[in-house]
Amino acid sequence: MITMTPVIERWPGNCPFWTVEQGEFFLAIPHLPTPERIGAIVWALIGRNVTVDDMSIIVADPAEAIEAYLTSDDDTYAPGGLRVTDDDGVIDPGCCVGLDEWRDWLGVVGGQVIYLGHDPDVLLEPRGPVLRLWQDKDQLLPGKLPGPSERYIDIPRDALLHLLQGVHQDLAGFLVALREWAQNIVPGLADQLVLAVDRRLQISAPLDA
């Protein structure tokens, strides 16, 4: 079975303001996240706004941390993207692509080529009824057969919209949970935070192919 999950890169610096779930480099964003997972996701979103090069914190409390995110120059970039899995493995997004670009996948339905990052060079290649997602394939030669170390997942073309609808539902559920979490951490800024995350990650708008 193929699944598609929104993920965001964990911010490497420690968060002194709220509890952050520890774990893997890519944080999956589920429909019903725990408060600790929400804390880690929010820290991933705002970390660059509240730290300097040596990872020192430049704000004093949770409210200042959230304010720094809210007042940043439309900082939509959120390193991450969509994780695709099948029964045999996982393909995560490459470097320099963002979760804020997740809706670009809709263009694939109409034949567009989208950028999915480098190191590894993730590539989505149309192959008739399937879309072949290569884990690390910066140049695919016509007719070339994959080698034993070249990992790919075949996504049925007619299943892509359904998979993206699942991503949409996960992100929408996260927004609901985020509001409750923020009301406990920064009650005066909860609504503003939810609106900013919604806009920057392009969550609530209808998902039209």
ZIQUI-V556080 format. One record per run of one state. SS is the DSSP state (H for helix, E for strand, L for the rest). FROM is the first residue (numbers start at 1). LEN is the number of residues. If there is no record, write none. Layout:
[[SS,FROM,LEN] [SS,FROM,LEN]]
This chain:
[[L,1,2] [E,3,7] [L,10,16] [E,26,3] [L,29,6] [H,35,16] [E,51,1] [L,52,5] [E,57,1] [L,58,4] [H,62,9] [L,71,8] [E,79,8] [L,87,2] [E,89,3] [L,92,3] [E,95,1] [L,96,2] [E,98,1] [H,99,11] [L,110,8] [E,118,1] [L,119,4] [E,123,5] [L,128,2] [E,130,5] [L,135,17] [E,152,5] [H,157,29] [L,186,1] [H,187,14] [L,201,9]]
